[in-house]
Amino acid sequence: MSAPEGSGVPVLRPLVLAAHGTASEDGRRVVERCAAEAAALLGVDHTVGYVDVCGPSLEEALTDLDRPVVVPFFLASGYHVRQDVPSAVASAAPGATVTPALGDADEVVQALAARVLEAVGGDGLDAVVLTAAGSSVTAARDEVVRVSTLLGEALDVATGTAYLTGPGPRPDEEVARLRAAGHRRVVLASHLLSPGHFLDRAHAAAASLGTISTDALGTHRAVADLVVRRYRDAG
């Protein structure tokens, strides 16, 4: 997509989506689809690199790229964003620019709200429990809590925040707390980008609690738009 060297046209920096990785083929397809959609909107070349579970590794994806823009495809700035991504970039592409992760951006809240409304259809909604994978990093969990608050404001409902691993309340605890407060229709909002282990766990938790959980966010157009914004903000 980029202009060839020597053509006199500036060569646009390639986009690299740095994702966690998953054993799920569906999960990898979602990541790759988002990267392709964002790159098409930008008119740049793209690739995907993973920091765990599957390949290509982020180091492999960065090899021989000229000043790539690396967008961490993570919803919070946990260990992988703070350690694995910078380490891979430093070793494989020191000329790269690493953007912030997706975090608590408006586009994330927009995608979450859309997923909740899709899931409930015409049924009533009293409260939402934002259900994240979990992190040992306090600042990352704080980001998730901020997103939960913003989602509640967007939907005008009560919210809770739960984690599938690590410190913090579990979905059953937050659903019980909200139901005890009088909220009968409580939905789990999956704070997850793609299908895989954690989305399966979120769906299983919802089923065990007699409620529903939302689909992953990665195919929502707002997420691709956010990747585009992160790239453009990198300069």
N, C-alpha and C positions, 0 to 999 in steps of 0.2 A: 504493500500500500504506500509506503514511504517512497519519496523520489530517490532515484539512484544517485550515488555519489558522482560529482563532476557535472551534474545536470544544471547547476546554478540555482536549483530550488532547494531551500532548507530541508534537511532530512529530519523528519519528526521523530521524536524519541519514542521507542517502543514501550508499550504497556505490559507490565508483568503483574499478574494477580498472584499474590502470595497467600495460599490457603492452607488450612490445617491438614487436610488429607482424610480419606475415608476408604473403607473397603467396599463401600456401596457404589456400584456402577452408576446408579441413578444420581447419587450424590456428586460424583465426579462430573457427570453430564451437566448438572445444574451449575457447577462452578465454571465449567468451560463455556457454557451458553452465556453466562453473565459476562465473562471476559470478552467473548466474541461480540456480544451486543454493544458493550461499552466501546470496544475498539472500532466498531463500525460507525458509531456515532462520532468518534474522534477522528476517524480516517487514519488510523495508525496500525502498525503491526502489533501483535500481542502474543503472549504465551502465558502458561500457568505453571507455577512451581509449588510443591507441597513441602511442609516442614515435618510431616509425620505420616506414618501408615502406608503411603503409596508414593509412587514416582510420577513424573520426574521430580527430583528434589529441587528445592529453590536454587541451590548452587548450580545444578545442571541447567536449569531454565535460564539462568543469568549468563551462562558462558558465552563469550564472544559478542554480547550485546553492547551497543554504544550508548552510554548514558541512559539506561532505561529508567522509567518511572515505576517504582514498585508500590503497589497499593495493597496493604495488608487486608485480606478478605476475612476480617474478624469483627465481631460485634462489640468486643471490649478489649482493652489493652492489657491482657494477661501475659503469662510467661512467654508464650510463643512470639508475641508482638514485641516484647521488651528485650528478649534474648535471642531467640532463634532467627528471626528475620534480620536484625542488624548484623548478627554474626555471619550469616550466609552472604549478605551484601558485601560486608567488609572483605571477605575472602574471595568472592567471585566477581564482584563488579563495584569496586570502590568509587567509580564515577556515577553511580546510580543515585537517584533521589528517592527516599522512602517517605511516603505520605503518612498522615495519621490513619489509624484504623477507622472503621465505619462508625463506631461509637454511638453517641446519642444524637446524631444528626437528624434533622427534620425528616429526611427521606426514610430513615429507619422507622421512625414513629408512624409515618404515613403508611408504609408497607405493613406494619404490625396492625394498625387500625383496620386496614382493608382486609387483612386475613381474618381478623375477629368477626367483622361484619359478614364476610363470606361464610364463615362457619356457623354463625347463629341464624342466618337467613332472616325470616320474619319473627323468630322467637324473641322473647324478652331477654334482657341482659342486665344483671345486677352488679356484677363484679368480674374482674379479670385478674388472674395470677400470671404474671410474666415469668415464664419458666425457662431458665438458662442452663447451659451445660455445667457451669461452675468454674471457679478459679481460686487458687490459693493466694492471689494478689488482691489485697484489700481495695486498692484503687480501681481495679477491674470490676469488683463487685459493686463499688459505689457508682460506677457508670451504669450498671444494670438497674440499680435502684432509681437513678435519674430517669432512665428510659421508662421504667414502670410508672413513675409519677407523670411524665409527659403523656404516656398512653392513656392514663386515667383522665387527664384533662381533655385529651382529644375526643374520648368517647363519653365523657361525663359520667364515669362510673367509679366505684371504689376499686382499689388495686392492692395486690400483694406481690411479693417478689420471692421466687423459690429457685432452688438450684438442685440439679440432679446429682452432682458430686461436690465434694469439698465442703468448706464451711458454709453455714447459713441454713435457713429453713428449707424443708422439703415441700413438694407440692401438697401432700396430704395435710401438712401442718397449716399451710396458708389457706387452703380451701376450708378446713375446719374452723379456723379463726374467722374467716369472712362469713361462713354460714352461721356461726354463733352470734355474729353481729347483726343477723337478720337478712343477709344477702343469700337468696335461695338459688339464683341462676348464676353460677360461677363457672367461668370458662378458663382453660389454660391457654395462654398465648405463647406459642413456641418461639423463644428468642434464639432461633437457630437458622442458619443460612441454607442448609441442604439436607436431603434425606440421609439416613445413616443410623448409627447406633443410638445417638442421643434423641433423635426424633422418634425412633421406635420406643424409647423409654418414656418420652413425654406422652405419646399416644397410649401406652400401657398404663401409665399413671392416671390419665384422664378416665380411661375405661374402668379402672378399679374404684374410682371415686364417683362413678355415675355421671360423668360429664363429658365434654369433648375438648379436644386440643386442636390448635390450628396447624395448617401446613407451614412448611419452611418458607423463608422469605426470598431466597436467592433468585427465583424466577420473576419476582415483581419488578416492573419497569423502574420503580423508584430506586431500587438498589443499583441497577445499572446506571441510572442518572447520577447517583452518589459517587460511583466509581469514576464517572466522567468528571464530576466536579473536583474530586480529589486530584485527578491527573492535571486538570487545568490550573488548579491552585498551586501545583508544584512549580509552575513557571516554565 
